Amino acid sequence: MRISLLSLLLGGFIVLAGNPGLADNIAAEKSSTASAGTEAPATSVTPSGPSTEAPAPITTPATSTSVSSPDASPAPALTPSAEATEAAAPASDAPALEPHKRPVPEGYAAAAELFKQRKFPQAQKEFEKIIQSGQADVNTHLCLAHCFLQQKIYSKAIKEFDWLGKYAKNSMTLQKNCEHTARSLRNAMRGVCPANCIKPNDPRWTMKAGAKVIQYPHSGGGYDTFTPNNIGQLIVFEHGNAVIKGTCPVCEGTTEIPVLKDGGPMPRI
């Protein structure tokens, strides 16, 4: 048995010695196998942690007050995360209150104090600030209207009284009074008598039985009827009925007055 094993080893040695290329191939194969076993494994892709390298600075564009044209391409901006957008967005948009339901706005008390002191130019500026803030109530506009009226700025007073005639819904009486004041001022600035005298261009003229008449409802039923002969006469309402009180003392029956301009004498309204 020992002799057979020794013979096998000697035979192998003789084969290798007689074929050195084969020996080289075997040696190279062993070397390759060994190096393959010690080679570092391929690097796997894993989420990297935060980098310790300082990030490049981000340049924030300066805020501009100019309005860009619709065709201008906006500069690229960072898109905020969903969480940031959700946090910035209001939970709900509460509907704006109507002017007659709004609380007393901030700054009203100080403006009203100036008004009481008859410092109308200063009070005007403060009331206008409140209106520009979008929080103005009915009283703010009412005070501003009278600020303009006291300063004889009739053109601006008309706009405020028109506004009150539309939005002063807390008081029908106030609405009607403001409508009347706006109408009277507008007529005065057109040279039309602001008093309630019968005028030739009154839109209430109608044709009845071939005659031109103006009719006012009578409290007992029917109508009080007036004709062109009553033009220039003053109408006063007593107990709901239209009563003529003679020639209009404002226009003296002409139904016209000198055209009112800003800065002119206060008209009778």
C-alpha positions as CSV (number, residue, x, y, z in Angstrom):
1,M,0.0,0.0,0.0
2,R,2.8,2.4,0.9
3,I,4.6,1.5,-2.3
4,S,1.5,2.3,-4.4
5,L,1.0,5.7,-2.7
6,L,4.7,6.5,-3.2
7,S,4.6,5.5,-6.8
8,L,1.5,7.8,-7.4
9,L,3.2,10.8,-5.9
10,L,6.4,10.2,-7.9
11,G,4.3,9.9,-11.1
12,G,2.5,13.1,-10.5
13,F,5.8,14.9,-9.9
14,I,7.3,13.5,-13.1
15,V,4.1,14.7,-15.0
16,L,4.4,18.2,-13.7
17,A,8.1,18.4,-14.3
18,G,7.6,17.2,-17.9
19,N,4.8,19.8,-18.5
20,P,5.7,23.1,-16.9
21,G,2.8,25.0,-18.7
22,L,0.3,22.8,-16.9
23,A,2.0,23.6,-13.6
24,D,1.8,27.3,-14.4
25,N,-1.9,27.1,-15.2
26,I,-2.6,25.3,-12.0
27,A,-0.6,27.8,-10.0
28,A,-2.3,30.7,-11.7
29,E,-5.7,29.1,-11.0
30,K,-4.9,28.7,-7.3
31,S,-3.7,32.3,-7.2
32,S,-6.9,33.6,-8.9
33,T,-9.0,31.6,-6.5
34,A,-7.1,33.0,-3.5
35,S,-7.4,36.6,-4.7
36,A,-11.1,36.2,-5.4
37,G,-11.6,35.0,-1.8
38,T,-9.9,38.1,-0.4
39,E,-11.4,40.7,-2.8
40,A,-13.6,43.4,-1.2
41,P,-17.3,43.0,-2.0
42,A,-19.0,45.5,-4.3
43,T,-20.3,48.7,-2.6
44,S,-24.1,48.6,-2.2
45,V,-26.2,51.8,-2.5
46,T,-27.5,52.9,0.9
47,P,-29.0,56.3,2.0
48,S,-26.1,58.5,3.0
49,G,-26.2,60.4,6.2
50,P,-26.0,64.2,6.4
51,S,-23.0,65.6,4.7
52,T,-20.4,67.3,6.9
53,E,-19.4,69.5,4.0
54,A,-20.7,73.1,4.2
55,P,-23.6,73.6,1.7
56,A,-23.2,76.3,-1.0
57,P,-24.9,79.5,0.0
58,I,-28.4,80.2,-1.4
59,T,-29.0,83.6,-2.9
60,T,-32.4,85.0,-2.1
61,P,-33.7,87.5,-4.6
62,A,-34.4,90.9,-3.2
63,T,-38.1,91.8,-2.9
64,S,-39.2,94.1,-5.8
65,T,-42.1,96.5,-5.8
66,S,-42.3,96.6,-9.5
67,V,-44.9,94.6,-11.4
68,S,-43.4,92.3,-14.0
69,S,-45.1,91.8,-17.4
70,P,-47.2,88.7,-17.9
71,D,-44.8,87.5,-20.6
72,A,-41.7,87.6,-18.3
73,S,-40.4,84.3,-17.2
74,P,-40.2,84.1,-13.4
75,A,-36.9,83.1,-11.8
76,P,-36.8,79.5,-10.6
77,A,-37.9,79.2,-7.0
78,L,-37.6,76.5,-4.4
79,T,-40.8,74.5,-4.1
80,P,-41.9,74.4,-0.5
81,S,-42.6,71.1,1.0
82,A,-46.1,69.9,1.4
83,E,-45.9,70.3,5.2
84,A,-44.7,73.9,4.8
85,T,-47.5,74.7,2.3
86,E,-50.1,73.2,4.5
87,A,-48.9,75.1,7.5
88,A,-48.8,78.4,5.7
89,A,-52.3,78.0,4.2
90,P,-55.1,79.4,6.4
91,A,-57.6,76.8,7.7
92,S,-60.5,78.7,6.1
93,D,-61.3,82.0,4.6
94,A,-63.9,83.7,6.8
95,P,-66.4,85.7,4.8
96,A,-66.0,89.5,5.1
97,L,-68.6,91.2,7.3
98,E,-70.9,93.7,5.7
99,P,-70.0,97.3,6.7
100,H,-73.0,97.8,9.0
101,K,-72.1,94.6,10.9
102,R,-68.4,95.3,11.4
103,P,-67.0,96.1,14.9
104,V,-65.6,99.5,15.7
105,P,-62.3,99.6,13.7
106,E,-59.0,100.3,15.2
107,G,-58.1,104.0,15.2
108,Y,-61.7,105.1,15.0
109,A,-61.7,106.6,18.5
110,A,-58.7,108.8,17.8
111,A,-60.2,110.0,14.5
112,A,-63.5,110.7,16.1
113,E,-61.8,112.8,18.8
114,L,-60.2,115.0,16.1
115,F,-63.7,115.3,14.4
116,K,-65.2,116.5,17.7
117,Q,-62.5,119.1,18.0
118,R,-63.5,120.2,14.5
119,K,-60.0,119.4,13.2
120,F,-61.5,118.2,9.9
121,P,-58.4,117.9,7.7
122,Q,-56.6,115.8,10.4
123,A,-59.7,113.7,11.1
124,Q,-60.2,113.1,7.3
125,K,-56.7,111.6,7.0
126,E,-57.3,109.2,9.9
127,F,-60.7,108.1,8.6
128,E,-59.2,107.5,5.1
129,K,-56.5,105.3,6.7
130,I,-59.2,103.2,8.3
131,I,-61.0,102.8,5.0
132,Q,-57.8,101.8,3.2
133,S,-57.3,99.1,5.8
134,G,-60.6,97.5,4.7
135,Q,-62.1,97.5,8.2
136,A,-64.2,100.6,8.0
137,D,-67.8,100.6,9.3
138,V,-70.7,102.8,8.5
139,N,-69.8,105.4,11.1
140,T,-66.3,105.8,9.6
141,H,-67.8,106.7,6.2
142,L,-70.4,108.9,7.8
143,C,-67.8,110.9,9.6
144,L,-65.6,111.2,6.5
145,A,-68.6,112.4,4.5
146,H,-69.1,115.2,7.0
147,C,-65.4,116.0,7.1
148,F,-65.5,116.6,3.3
149,L,-68.8,118.6,3.7
150,Q,-67.4,120.9,6.4
151,Q,-64.3,121.5,4.3
152,K,-66.5,122.3,1.3
153,I,-65.1,119.4,-0.8
154,Y,-68.5,118.6,-2.2
155,S,-67.4,116.3,-5.0
156,K,-65.9,113.9,-2.5
157,A,-68.7,114.3,0.0
158,I,-71.2,113.1,-2.7
159,K,-69.2,109.9,-3.2
160,E,-69.4,109.1,0.6
161,F,-73.1,109.9,0.9
162,D,-73.7,107.7,-2.2
163,W,-71.8,104.9,-0.4
164,L,-73.9,105.4,2.7
165,G,-77.1,105.4,0.8
166,K,-76.1,101.9,-0.5
167,Y,-74.5,100.3,2.6
168,A,-75.9,101.9,5.7
169,K,-78.3,99.1,6.1
170,N,-78.5,99.4,9.9
171,S,-80.8,102.4,9.5
172,M,-83.3,103.0,6.8
173,T,-83.6,106.6,7.9
174,L,-79.9,107.2,7.6
175,Q,-79.9,105.6,4.2
176,K,-82.7,107.9,3.0
177,N,-81.1,111.0,4.5
178,C,-77.8,110.2,2.8
179,E,-79.4,109.6,-0.5
180,H,-81.2,112.9,-0.2
181,T,-78.0,114.8,0.7
182,A,-76.1,113.2,-2.2
183,R,-78.9,114.1,-4.6
184,S,-79.1,117.7,-3.3
185,L,-75.4,118.2,-3.6
186,R,-75.3,116.7,-7.1
187,N,-78.1,119.0,-8.2
188,A,-76.4,122.0,-6.7
189,M,-73.2,121.2,-8.6
190,R,-75.3,121.0,-11.8
191,G,-77.0,124.3,-11.0
192,V,-80.3,122.7,-10.1
193,C,-82.1,124.0,-7.0
194,P,-81.5,121.6,-4.2
195,A,-84.8,122.4,-2.5
196,N,-88.0,120.3,-3.0
197,C,-89.6,122.6,-5.5
198,I,-91.4,121.4,-8.7
199,K,-88.9,121.4,-11.6
200,P,-89.6,121.2,-15.3
201,N,-87.1,118.3,-15.8
202,D,-88.5,116.1,-13.0
203,P,-88.7,112.5,-14.3
204,R,-92.1,112.0,-12.5
205,W,-94.0,114.1,-15.1
206,T,-96.6,112.0,-16.8
207,M,-99.5,112.5,-19.2
208,K,-103.0,112.3,-17.8
209,A,-106.0,113.0,-20.0
210,G,-103.8,114.9,-22.4
211,A,-102.2,117.1,-19.7
212,K,-98.8,117.0,-18.2
213,V,-98.9,116.3,-14.4
214,I,-97.0,115.3,-11.4
215,Q,-98.8,113.1,-8.8
216,Y,-97.9,112.4,-5.2
217,P,-99.8,109.6,-3.4
218,H,-102.3,111.0,-0.9
219,S,-102.5,109.4,2.6
220,G,-106.3,109.1,2.3
221,G,-106.1,107.5,-1.0
222,G,-105.8,108.9,-4.5
223,Y,-103.2,111.4,-5.5
224,D,-102.2,115.1,-5.0
225,T,-101.9,116.4,-8.6
226,F,-99.7,119.3,-9.7
227,T,-99.4,120.9,-13.2
228,P,-96.7,123.0,-15.0
229,N,-98.3,126.0,-13.4
230,N,-96.8,124.8,-10.1
231,I,-93.2,124.8,-11.4
232,G,-90.9,126.7,-9.0
233,Q,-93.3,126.2,-6.0
234,L,-92.0,124.5,-2.8
235,I,-93.5,121.1,-1.9
236,V,-93.7,120.1,1.8
237,F,-95.0,116.8,3.1
238,E,-97.4,117.1,6.0
239,H,-99.0,114.0,7.5
240,G,-98.0,112.1,4.4
241,N,-99.6,114.6,1.9
242,A,-97.8,116.9,-0.5
243,V,-98.6,120.5,0.3
244,I,-97.6,123.6,-1.7
245,K,-95.9,126.3,0.4
246,G,-95.5,129.1,-2.1
247,T,-92.6,130.1,-4.2
248,C,-89.3,128.3,-3.5
249,P,-87.2,130.6,-1.2
250,V,-83.9,129.0,-2.4
251,C,-84.2,129.6,-6.2
252,E,-87.0,132.2,-6.0
253,G,-89.1,130.1,-8.4
254,T,-86.5,129.8,-11.2
255,T,-85.6,126.2,-10.2
256,E,-82.0,127.1,-10.9
257,I,-79.1,128.3,-8.7
258,P,-75.5,129.3,-9.4
259,V,-73.5,126.2,-10.1
260,L,-71.9,124.9,-6.9
261,K,-68.2,124.2,-7.0
262,D,-65.8,122.8,-4.4
263,G,-64.9,125.6,-2.0
264,G,-68.1,127.5,-2.7
265,P,-70.6,128.5,0.0
266,M,-72.5,125.7,1.7
267,P,-75.7,125.0,-0.1
268,R,-79.0,124.5,1.6
269,I,-79.5,120.8,1.6
